[in-house]
């Protein structure tokens, strides 16, 4: 335990940050490589500084916390289920450049989120990852091969489509397929506007 925060013996795992801790900002030590399940959920922290070298953010790690911004290091490769769900103070996220996997509902219910930037390392965005956010459009890189149901363009109920939602991406990509995807199991059909990135450059 360091300053009330529980770590693994080697300092690579941050296990839990107590919800009752005073203060609104915290700097995670440089040794940390993984933030454990629910480690920061429901905390009062508005500002967290993440260490370079961080690799994994586990399920529910920051869910329902008071974060007002999110600046993740490029080393992060996986973000777990509900990791940042219901963080209503975050408006913009620049995703890590090494990020490969965004698990189910990772950013669900982030009602203030209106802008997100992805990079070419990303391959997998799971179901409801961005359901119930303030996003009205998204640009999805060609590297993404899997997009789960309701990942983008749906309200928190995962049934109501966001009005006039636009997806930007490469022709023939998973992003284009998602725009008009349907699934009998879940009984849904997407009908989002899709704009190929080449065309998008002419618009703006």
C-alpha positions in Angstrom: 0.0 0.0 0.0 1.4 3.4 -1.0 -0.4 6.5 0.1 -3.6 4.5 0.7 -3.5 2.9 -2.8 -3.0 -0.8 -3.1 -0.4 -2.2 -5.6 1.0 -5.7 -6.4 4.3 -6.5 -4.7 6.3 -5.6 -7.9 4.4 -2.4 -8.4 3.2 -3.4 -11.9 -0.5 -3.8 -10.9 -2.6 -1.1 -9.4 -5.2 -3.0 -7.5 -7.5 -0.5 -5.9 -7.7 3.3 -5.2 -10.1 3.8 -2.3 -13.3 5.6 -3.2 -13.2 7.7 0.0 -9.8 9.2 -0.7 -9.6 13.0 -0.6 -8.4 15.0 -3.6 -9.4 15.1 -7.2 -6.1 14.4 -9.0 -3.7 11.4 -8.9 -0.6 10.4 -10.8 -0.3 6.7 -11.4 3.3 5.5 -10.7 5.6 4.8 -13.6 6.0 1.1 -12.7 2.3 0.3 -13.3 1.5 -1.8 -16.4 -2.1 -2.9 -15.6 -5.0 -1.2 -13.8 -7.2 -3.8 -12.2 -10.9 -4.4 -12.4 -12.9 -1.5 -10.7 -9.7 0.0 -9.4 -10.9 3.6 -9.8 -14.7 3.1 -10.2 -16.9 5.6 -8.5 -14.0 7.8 -7.3 -14.1 11.6 -7.0 -11.0 11.9 -9.2 -11.4 14.4 -12.1 -7.8 14.2 -13.3 -5.6 11.1 -13.6 -2.1 11.1 -15.0 -1.3 7.7 -16.7 2.3 6.4 -16.9 4.0 5.6 -20.2 4.4 1.9 -20.4 0.8 1.2 -19.2 -0.6 -1.8 -21.2 -4.0 -2.9 -19.9 -7.0 -1.2 -18.3 -9.3 -3.8 -16.9 -13.1 -4.1 -16.7 -15.0 -1.3 -14.9 -11.6 0.3 -14.0 -12.9 3.9 -14.1 -16.6 3.3 -14.5 -18.8 6.1 -13.0 -15.8 8.1 -11.9 -15.6 11.9 -12.0 -13.0 12.2 -14.8 -13.2 15.3 -16.8 -10.5 14.4 -19.4 -8.7 11.3 -20.5 -5.1 11.4 -21.8 -4.0 7.8 -22.2 -0.4 6.8 -23.1 0.1 5.3 -26.6 1.4 2.1 -25.0 -2.1 0.9 -23.9 -3.1 -2.1 -26.0 -6.4 -3.2 -24.4 -9.3 -1.4 -22.7 -11.7 -3.7 -20.8 -15.5 -4.0 -20.6 -17.2 -0.9 -19.1 -13.6 0.5 -18.3 -14.7 4.1 -18.7 -18.5 3.6 -18.8 -20.7 6.4 -17.3 -17.9 8.9 -17.0 -20.1 11.8 -18.0 -17.5 14.5 -17.8 -15.3 13.5 -20.7 -15.9 15.3 -24.0 -13.0 14.2 -26.2 -10.7 11.2 -26.4 -7.6 10.7 -28.4 -7.1 6.9 -28.3 -3.7 5.3 -27.7 -1.7 4.7 -30.9 -0.9 1.1 -29.9 -4.5 0.3 -28.9 -5.8 -3.0 -30.4 -8.9 -3.9 -28.5 -11.8 -2.0 -27.1 -14.1 -4.3 -25.2 -17.8 -4.3 -24.8 -19.4 -1.1 -23.4 -15.9 0.3 -22.6 -17.1 3.9 -23.1 -20.9 3.4 -22.9 -22.9 6.1 -21.3 -20.3 8.8 -21.7 -23.0 11.4 -22.4 -20.6 14.4 -23.0 -18.3 12.5 -25.4 -18.6 14.2 -28.8 -15.2 13.5 -30.4 -13.0 10.4 -30.5 -9.9 9.7 -32.6 -8.7 6.2 -33.5 -5.4 4.9 -35.0 -4.4 2.1 -37.3 -3.4 -0.3 -34.6 -7.0 -0.9 -33.6 -8.6 -4.1 -34.8 -11.6 -4.9 -32.6 -14.4 -2.7 -31.2 -16.9 -4.8 -29.2 -20.6 -4.4 -28.7 -22.0 -1.2 -27.2 -18.5 0.2 -26.9 -19.8 3.7 -27.5 -23.5 3.3 -26.9 -25.2 6.2 -25.1 -22.5 8.8 -25.8 -22.8 12.2 -27.4 -21.1 11.1 -30.6 -22.9 12.1 -33.8 -20.1 10.9 -36.2 -17.1 8.7 -36.1 -14.1 7.9 -38.4 -13.1 4.3 -38.2 -9.7 3.2 -39.5 -9.4 0.4 -42.1 -7.4 -1.7 -39.6 -10.6 -2.4 -37.6 -11.9 -5.8 -38.7 -14.6 -6.4 -36.1 -17.3 -4.0 -34.9 -19.8 -5.4 -32.4 -23.5 -4.7 -32.4 -24.6 -1.2 -31.2 -20.9 -0.2 -30.9 -21.7 3.2 -32.4 -24.8 5.2 -33.2 -27.1 3.9 -30.5 -28.6 5.4 -27.4 -28.0 3.8 -24.0 -31.0 1.4 -24.5 -29.1 -0.2 -27.4 -32.3 0.0 -29.5 -32.7 3.6 -30.5 -30.5 4.8 -33.3 -28.8 8.2 -33.0 -30.4 10.5 -35.5 -28.3 11.4 -38.6 -25.3 9.4 -37.3 -22.5 9.4 -39.8 -19.7 6.9 -40.2 -16.5 7.8 -42.1 -14.2 5.1 -43.3 -12.6 3.2 -46.2 -14.7 1.7 -48.9 -15.1 -2.1 -48.4 -14.0 -1.9 -44.7 -15.7 -3.2 -41.6 -16.9 0.4 -41.0 -18.8 0.4 -44.2 -20.3 -3.0 -43.5 -21.4 -1.8 -40.0 -23.2 1.1 -41.4 -25.8 -1.2 -43.0 -25.3 -4.3 -40.9 -28.1 -6.5 -39.6 -28.3 -9.2 -37.1 -31.1 -11.7 -36.7 -30.0 -12.8 -33.3 -30.3 -9.4 -31.8 -33.0 -8.3 -34.2 -31.5 -5.1 -35.4 -30.6 -3.4 -38.7 -28.3 -0.5 -39.0 -29.0 2.3 -41.5 -26.3 4.8 -40.9 -24.9 7.2 -43.5 -21.5 6.0 -44.7 -19.0 8.4 -46.2 -15.8 7.1 -47.7 -12.8 9.0 -46.4 -11.7 9.9 -49.9 -15.1 11.6 -50.5 -15.1 13.2 -47.0 -11.9 15.1 -47.8 -13.8 16.8 -50.7 -16.6 17.9 -48.5 -14.5 19.7 -45.9 
